[in-house]
Amino acid sequence: MHLADLIGPEAVIASLKVKNKKQLLQELSARAARLTGLQERYIFDTLLQRERLGSTGLGQGIAIPHGKFAGLKRITGICARLAEPVDFEAVDGASVDIVFLLLAPEGAGADHLKALARISRLLREGHAVDKLRASRDAAAIYAVLTEGATSHAA
């Protein structure tokens, strides 16, 4: 599974301006609603429910909020680099500046887990995260996320 299968160029936000975790999830829900056709409130409420179970802030400035949604046709991702880091209640207490939202169909099961694993692998690679933080526009961020998608397929 390649990130290019989960995220398109229109799903990358280069410098999202938010003040806190709730506003971040609201902005991501709005973008996800436009991309998927799901109701923004449904997405937001599902993400909030998941966060109540425990923060999806992994540490080192990275969060992967995620959820499963009835009516969603395929796994969809959105990546945002924040203009200013926000408190995400991450396990290490560090503020978050790189967020990858993952939405999966209700019955996605193993595919949802594979997608989460693929994203977290990439975001644990220090050089990839450094490149994401250094990228100044959405095209550059998308290139970092999807580099290697064609080279690994051969």
FINU-552991 format. One record per atom (N, C-alpha, C): residue in one letter; atom name; x, y, z. Coordinates in nm, 2 decimals, padded with zeros to 4 digits. Layout:
BEGIN
> A,CA,X,Y,Z
...
END
This chain:
BEGIN
> M,N,00.08,-00.12,00.00
> M,CA,00.00,00.00,00.00
> M,C,00.09,00.12,00.00
> H,N,00.06,00.21,-00.09
> H,CA,00.14,00.34,-00.10
> H,C,00.05,00.45,-00.06
> L,N,00.11,00.56,-00.01
> L,CA,00.04,00.67,00.04
> L,C,-00.03,00.74,-00.08
> A,N,00.02,00.73,-00.20
> A,CA,-00.05,00.78,-00.32
> A,C,-00.19,00.72,-00.34
> D,N,-00.21,00.60,-00.28
> D,CA,-00.34,00.54,-00.29
> D,C,-00.44,00.60,-00.19
> L,N,-00.39,00.67,-00.09
> L,CA,-00.47,00.72,00.02
> L,C,-00.49,00.87,00.01
> I,N,-00.40,00.94,-00.06
> I,CA,-00.40,01.09,-00.05
> I,C,-00.38,01.14,-00.19
> G,N,-00.45,01.24,-00.23
> G,CA,-00.43,01.31,-00.35
> G,C,-00.37,01.45,-00.33
> P,N,-00.32,01.52,-00.43
> P,CA,-00.27,01.65,-00.41
> P,C,-00.36,01.75,-00.35
> E,N,-00.49,01.73,-00.37
> E,CA,-00.59,01.83,-00.31
> E,C,-00.62,01.80,-00.16
> A,N,-00.55,01.70,-00.11
> A,CA,-00.57,01.66,00.03
> A,C,-00.45,01.70,00.12
> V,N,-00.37,01.80,00.07
> V,CA,-00.25,01.84,00.14
> V,C,-00.27,01.99,00.17
> I,N,-00.25,02.02,00.30
> I,CA,-00.26,02.16,00.34
> I,C,-00.12,02.20,00.40
> A,N,-00.06,02.30,00.33
> A,CA,00.08,02.34,00.36
> A,C,00.10,02.42,00.49
> S,N,00.01,02.50,00.53
> S,CA,00.03,02.59,00.64
> S,C,-00.10,02.62,00.71
> L,N,-00.16,02.52,00.78
> L,CA,-00.29,02.53,00.84
> L,C,-00.28,02.62,00.96
> K,N,-00.36,02.72,00.97
> K,CA,-00.36,02.81,01.09
> K,C,-00.47,02.77,01.18
> V,N,-00.44,02.71,01.30
> V,CA,-00.54,02.68,01.40
> V,C,-00.48,02.71,01.53
> K,N,-00.57,02.73,01.63
> K,CA,-00.52,02.77,01.77
> K,C,-00.52,02.65,01.87
> N,N,-00.59,02.54,01.84
> N,CA,-00.60,02.43,01.93
> N,C,-00.64,02.30,01.86
> K,N,-00.64,02.20,01.94
> K,CA,-00.67,02.06,01.88
> K,C,-00.82,02.06,01.83
> K,N,-00.91,02.12,01.90
> K,CA,-01.05,02.11,01.85
> K,C,-01.07,02.19,01.72
> Q,N,-01.01,02.30,01.71
> Q,CA,-01.01,02.38,01.58
> Q,C,-00.94,02.30,01.47
> L,N,-00.83,02.24,01.50
> L,CA,-00.76,02.16,01.40
> L,C,-00.85,02.04,01.35
> L,N,-00.92,01.97,01.44
> L,CA,-01.01,01.86,01.40
> L,C,-01.13,01.92,01.32
> Q,N,-01.17,02.04,01.35
> Q,CA,-01.28,02.10,01.28
> Q,C,-01.24,02.13,01.14
> E,N,-01.12,02.19,01.12
> E,CA,-01.07,02.23,00.99
> E,C,-01.05,02.10,00.90
> L,N,-00.99,02.00,00.96
> L,CA,-00.97,01.87,00.89
> L,C,-01.10,01.81,00.85
> S,N,-01.20,01.81,00.94
> S,CA,-01.33,01.76,00.91
> S,C,-01.40,01.83,00.80
> A,N,-01.38,01.96,00.79
> A,CA,-01.44,02.04,00.68
> A,C,-01.37,02.00,00.55
> R,N,-01.24,01.98,00.55
> R,CA,-01.17,01.94,00.42
> R,C,-01.21,01.80,00.39
> A,N,-01.22,01.71,00.48
> A,CA,-01.26,01.57,00.46
> A,C,-01.40,01.56,00.40
> A,N,-01.49,01.65,00.45
> A,CA,-01.63,01.65,00.40
> A,C,-01.63,01.68,00.26
> R,N,-01.55,01.78,00.22
> R,CA,-01.55,01.82,00.08
> R,C,-01.49,01.71,-00.01
> L,N,-01.40,01.64,00.04
> L,CA,-01.33,01.53,-00.04
> L,C,-01.41,01.40,-00.05
> T,N,-01.49,01.38,00.06
> T,CA,-01.56,01.25,00.07
> T,C,-01.71,01.25,00.05
> G,N,-01.77,01.37,00.06
> G,CA,-01.91,01.38,00.06
> G,C,-01.98,01.35,00.19
> L,N,-01.91,01.31,00.29
> L,CA,-01.97,01.28,00.42
> L,C,-02.00,01.41,00.49
> Q,N,-02.09,01.41,00.59
> Q,CA,-02.12,01.53,00.66
> Q,C,-02.01,01.57,00.75
> E,N,-01.97,01.70,00.75
> E,CA,-01.86,01.75,00.83
> E,C,-01.88,01.72,00.98
> R,N,-02.00,01.73,01.03
> R,CA,-02.03,01.71,01.17
> R,C,-02.01,01.56,01.21
> Y,N,-02.05,01.47,01.12
> Y,CA,-02.03,01.33,01.14
> Y,C,-01.88,01.30,01.15
> I,N,-01.80,01.35,01.06
> I,CA,-01.65,01.33,01.07
> I,C,-01.60,01.39,01.20
> F,N,-01.63,01.51,01.23
> F,CA,-01.58,01.57,01.35
> F,C,-01.62,01.50,01.48
> D,N,-01.74,01.46,01.49
> D,CA,-01.79,01.38,01.61
> D,C,-01.72,01.25,01.62
> T,N,-01.70,01.18,01.51
> T,CA,-01.63,01.05,01.51
> T,C,-01.48,01.07,01.55
> L,N,-01.42,01.17,01.50
> L,CA,-01.28,01.20,01.54
> L,C,-01.27,01.24,01.69
> L,N,-01.36,01.32,01.74
> L,CA,-01.36,01.35,01.88
> L,C,-01.38,01.23,01.97
> Q,N,-01.47,01.14,01.93
> Q,CA,-01.50,01.01,02.00
> Q,C,-01.37,00.93,02.01
> R,N,-01.29,00.92,01.90
> R,CA,-01.17,00.85,01.90
> R,C,-01.07,00.91,01.99
> E,N,-01.06,01.04,01.99
> E,CA,-00.96,01.11,02.07
> E,C,-00.99,01.09,02.22
> R,N,-01.12,01.08,02.25
> R,CA,-01.16,01.05,02.39
> R,C,-01.10,00.92,02.45
> L,N,-01.08,00.82,02.36
> L,CA,-01.02,00.69,02.39
> L,C,-00.87,00.71,02.43
> G,N,-00.81,00.81,02.37
> G,CA,-00.67,00.84,02.39
> G,C,-00.62,00.92,02.28
> S,N,-00.53,01.01,02.30
> S,CA,-00.48,01.09,02.20
> S,C,-00.41,01.02,02.08
> T,N,-00.44,01.06,01.96
> T,CA,-00.37,01.00,01.85
> T,C,-00.24,01.08,01.82
> G,N,-00.20,01.16,01.91
> G,CA,-00.07,01.23,01.90
> G,C,00.04,01.13,01.94
> L,N,00.12,01.09,01.84
> L,CA,00.22,00.99,01.85
> L,C,00.35,01.03,01.93
> G,N,00.37,01.16,01.93
> G,CA,00.49,01.22,01.98
> G,C,00.58,01.27,01.87
> Q,N,00.68,01.35,01.91
> Q,CA,00.77,01.41,01.82
> Q,C,00.70,01.51,01.72
> G,N,00.59,01.57,01.77
> G,CA,00.52,01.66,01.68
> G,C,00.43,01.61,01.58
> I,N,00.39,01.48,01.59
> I,CA,00.31,01.41,01.49
> I,C,00.18,01.35,01.55
> A,N,00.07,01.37,01.47
> A,CA,-00.06,01.31,01.51
> A,C,-00.12,01.24,01.39
> I,N,-00.19,01.13,01.42
> I,CA,-00.26,01.06,01.31
> I,C,-00.41,01.04,01.36
> P,N,-00.49,01.14,01.36
> P,CA,-00.63,01.12,01.40
> P,C,-00.69,01.03,01.29
> H,N,-00.78,00.94,01.34
> H,CA,-00.84,00.85,01.24
> H,C,-00.98,00.80,01.29
> G,N,-01.05,00.74,01.20
> G,CA,-01.18,00.69,01.23
> G,C,-01.24,00.61,01.12
> K,N,-01.34,00.53,01.15
> K,CA,-01.41,00.45,01.05
> K,C,-01.55,00.51,01.03
> F,N,-01.60,00.52,00.90
> F,CA,-01.72,00.59,00.87
> F,C,-01.81,00.51,00.78
> A,N,-01.94,00.50,00.82
> A,CA,-02.04,00.43,00.73
> A,C,-02.06,00.52,00.61
> G,N,-02.07,00.47,00.49
> G,CA,-02.10,00.54,00.37
> G,C,-01.97,00.59,00.30
> L,N,-01.86,00.57,00.36
> L,CA,-01.73,00.61,00.29
> L,C,-01.69,00.49,00.20
> K,N,-01.66,00.53,00.07
> K,CA,-01.63,00.43,-00.03
> K,C,-01.49,00.38,-00.02
> R,N,-01.39,00.46,00.01
> R,CA,-01.25,00.41,00.02
> R,C,-01.17,00.49,00.12
> I,N,-01.06,00.43,00.16
> I,CA,-00.97,00.50,00.26
> I,C,-00.92,00.63,00.20
> T,N,-00.93,00.73,00.28
> T,CA,-00.90,00.87,00.24
> T,C,-00.81,00.93,00.34
> G,N,-00.70,01.00,00.30
> G,CA,-00.61,01.07,00.39
> G,C,-00.60,01.21,00.36
> I,N,-00.57,01.29,00.46
> I,CA,-00.54,01.43,00.45
> I,C,-00.42,01.46,00.53
> C,N,-00.33,01.54,00.47
> C,CA,-00.21,01.57,00.55
> C,C,-00.20,01.72,00.56
> A,N,-00.17,01.77,00.68
> A,CA,-00.16,01.91,00.71
> A,C,-00.03,01.94,00.79
> R,N,00.04,02.04,00.75
> R,CA,00.15,02.10,00.82
> R,C,00.10,02.22,00.88
> L,N,00.11,02.24,01.02
> L,CA,00.05,02.35,01.08
> L,C,00.14,02.47,01.08
> A,N,00.08,02.59,01.07
> A,CA,00.16,02.71,01.07
> A,C,00.23,02.73,01.20
> E,N,00.16,02.69,01.31
> E,CA,00.22,02.69,01.45
> E,C,00.17,02.57,01.52
> P,N,00.26,02.50,01.59
> P,CA,00.23,02.38,01.66
> P,C,00.12,02.40,01.76
> V,N,00.03,02.30,01.79
> V,CA,-00.07,02.31,01.89
> V,C,-00.06,02.19,01.98
> D,N,-00.11,02.21,02.10
> D,CA,-00.12,02.10,02.20
> D,C,-00.22,01.99,02.15
> F,N,-00.17,01.87,02.14
> F,CA,-00.26,01.76,02.09
> F,C,-00.27,01.65,02.20
> E,N,-00.22,01.68,02.32
> E,CA,-00.22,01.58,02.43
> E,C,-00.15,01.46,02.39
> A,N,-00.04,01.48,02.31
> A,CA,00.05,01.37,02.26
> A,C,00.11,01.29,02.38
> V,N,00.15,01.17,02.35
> V,CA,00.21,01.09,02.46
> V,C,00.34,01.15,02.52
> D,N,00.41,01.22,02.44
> D,CA,00.54,01.28,02.49
> D,C,00.52,01.43,02.54
> G,N,00.39,01.48,02.53
> G,CA,00.36,01.61,02.57
> G,C,00.41,01.72,02.47
> A,N,00.47,01.68,02.36
> A,CA,00.52,01.78,02.26
> A,C,00.40,01.83,02.18
> S,N,00.40,01.95,02.14
> S,CA,00.30,02.01,02.05
> S,C,00.31,01.95,01.91
> V,N,00.20,01.94,01.84
> V,CA,00.20,01.88,01.71
> V,C,00.20,01.98,01.60
> D,N,00.28,01.95,01.49
> D,CA,00.28,02.04,01.37
> D,C,00.26,01.96,01.24
> I,N,00.27,01.83,01.25
> I,CA,00.24,01.74,01.13
> I,C,00.12,01.65,01.17
> V,N,00.01,01.66,01.08
> V,CA,-00.11,01.58,01.11
> V,C,-00.15,01.51,00.98
> F,N,-00.17,01.38,01.00
> F,CA,-00.22,01.30,00.89
> F,C,-00.35,01.24,00.93
> L,N,-00.46,01.29,00.88
> L,CA,-00.60,01.24,00.91
> L,C,-00.63,01.12,00.82
> L,N,-00.68,01.01,00.88
> L,CA,-00.71,00.89,00.80
> L,C,-00.85,00.86,00.82
> L,N,-00.93,00.85,00.72
> L,CA,-01.07,00.81,00.72
> L,C,-01.08,00.68,00.65
> A,N,-01.15,00.58,00.71
> A,CA,-01.17,00.45,00.65
> A,C,-01.31,00.41,00.65
> P,N,-01.35,00.33,00.55
> P,CA,-01.49,00.28,00.55
> P,C,-01.51,00.19,00.67
> E,N,-01.63,00.18,00.71
> E,CA,-01.67,00.10,00.83
> E,C,-01.61,-00.04,00.83
> G,N,-01.62,-00.11,00.72
> G,CA,-01.57,-00.25,00.71
> G,C,-01.43,-00.26,00.66
> A,N,-01.34,-00.16,00.68
> A,CA,-01.21,-00.16,00.62
> A,C,-01.11,-00.26,00.69
> G,N,-01.14,-00.28,00.82
> G,CA,-01.06,-00.38,00.90
> G,C,-00.91,-00.37,00.87
> A,N,-00.85,-00.48,00.81
> A,CA,-00.71,-00.49,00.79
> A,C,-00.65,-00.38,00.70
> D,N,-00.73,-00.34,00.61
> D,CA,-00.68,-00.23,00.52
> D,C,-00.66,-00.10,00.60
> H,N,-00.75,-00.07,00.69
> H,CA,-00.74,00.05,00.78
> H,C,-00.61,00.03,00.86
> L,N,-00.58,-00.08,00.92
> L,CA,-00.46,-00.10,01.00
> L,C,-00.34,-00.09,00.91
> K,N,-00.34,-00.15,00.79
> K,CA,-00.23,-00.14,00.70
> K,C,-00.20,00.01,00.67
> A,N,-00.30,00.09,00.64
> A,CA,-00.29,00.23,00.61
> A,C,-00.23,00.30,00.73
> L,N,-00.28,00.28,00.85
> L,CA,-00.22,00.34,00.97
> L,C,-00.07,00.30,00.99
> A,N,-00.04,00.18,00.96
> A,CA,00.10,00.13,00.98
> A,C,00.19,00.20,00.87
> R,N,00.14,00.21,00.75
> R,CA,00.22,00.28,00.64
> R,C,00.25,00.42,00.68
> I,N,00.15,00.49,00.73
> I,CA,00.16,00.63,00.76
> I,C,00.26,00.65,00.88
> S,N,00.24,00.57,00.98
> S,CA,00.32,00.58,01.10
> S,C,00.47,00.54,01.07
> R,N,00.49,00.45,00.98
> R,CA,00.63,00.41,00.94
> R,C,00.69,00.54,00.87
> L,N,00.62,00.60,00.78
> L,CA,00.68,00.72,00.71
> L,C,00.71,00.83,00.81
> L,N,00.61,00.85,00.90
> L,CA,00.63,00.96,01.00
> L,C,00.72,00.93,01.11
> R,N,00.77,00.81,01.12
> R,CA,00.87,00.78,01.22
> R,C,01.01,00.80,01.16
> E,N,01.02,00.81,01.03
> E,CA,01.15,00.83,00.96
> E,C,01.19,00.98,00.98
> G,N,01.29,01.00,01.05
> G,CA,01.33,01.14,01.08
> G,C,01.35,01.22,00.95
> H,N,01.42,01.16,00.85
> H,CA,01.44,01.24,00.73
> H,C,01.32,01.28,00.65
> A,N,01.22,01.20,00.66
> A,CA,01.09,01.23,00.59
> A,C,01.02,01.34,00.66
> V,N,01.02,01.33,00.80
> V,CA,00.95,01.44,00.88
> V,C,01.03,01.57,00.86
> D,N,01.16,01.57,00.86
> D,CA,01.24,01.69,00.83
> D,C,01.20,01.75,00.70
> K,N,01.19,01.67,00.60
> K,CA,01.15,01.72,00.46
> K,C,01.01,01.78,00.47
> L,N,00.91,01.71,00.54
> L,CA,00.78,01.77,00.55
> L,C,00.78,01.90,00.62
> R,N,00.86,01.91,00.72
> R,CA,00.87,02.04,00.80
> R,C,00.93,02.15,00.71
> A,N,01.02,02.11,00.62
> A,CA,01.10,02.21,00.54
> A,C,01.02,02.25,00.42
> S,N,00.92,02.17,00.38
> S,CA,00.84,02.19,00.26
> S,C,00.76,02.32,00.28
> R,N,00.76,02.41,00.18
> R,CA,00.69,02.53,00.19
> R,C,00.56,02.54,00.11
> D,N,00.53,02.43,00.03
> D,CA,00.40,02.43,-00.03
> D,C,00.34,02.29,-00.04
> A,N,00.21,02.28,-00.08
> A,CA,00.14,02.16,-00.08
> A,C,00.20,02.06,-00.18
> A,N,00.25,02.11,-00.29
> A,CA,00.31,02.02,-00.39
> A,C,00.43,01.95,-00.33
> A,N,00.51,02.03,-00.26
> A,CA,00.64,01.97,-00.20
> A,C,00.60,01.87,-00.10
> I,N,00.50,01.90,-00.01
> I,CA,00.46,01.80,00.09
> I,C,00.41,01.67,00.02
> Y,N,00.33,01.69,-00.08
> Y,CA,00.27,01.57,-00.15
> Y,C,00.39,01.49,-00.21
> A,N,00.49,01.55,-00.26
> A,CA,00.60,01.48,-00.32
> A,C,00.67,01.40,-00.21
> V,N,00.69,01.46,-00.10
> V,CA,00.76,01.38,00.01
> V,C,00.67,01.26,00.05
> L,N,00.54,01.28,00.06
> L,CA,00.45,01.17,00.11
> L,C,00.45,01.06,00.01
> T,N,00.46,01.09,-00.12
> T,CA,00.44,00.99,-00.22
> T,C,00.57,00.95,-00.29
> E,N,00.68,01.00,-00.25
> E,CA,00.81,00.96,-00.32
> E,C,00.83,00.81,-00.29
> G,N,00.88,00.75,-00.39
> G,CA,00.90,00.60,-00.38
> G,C,00.78,00.52,-00.42
> A,N,00.66,00.58,-00.44
> A,CA,00.54,00.51,-00.47
> A,C,00.56,00.43,-00.60
> T,N,00.63,00.49,-00.70
> T,CA,00.66,00.42,-00.82
> T,C,00.78,00.33,-00.82
> S,N,00.88,00.37,-00.74
> S,CA,01.00,00.29,-00.74
> S,C,00.99,00.16,-00.67
> H,N,00.90,00.16,-00.57
> H,CA,00.87,00.03,-00.49
> H,C,00.78,-00.06,-00.57
> A,N,00.71,-00.01,-00.66
> A,CA,00.61,-00.09,-00.74
> A,C,00.68,-00.19,-00.84
> A,N,00.80,-00.16,-00.88
> A,CA,00.87,-00.23,-00.98
> A,C,00.92,-00.37,-00.92
END
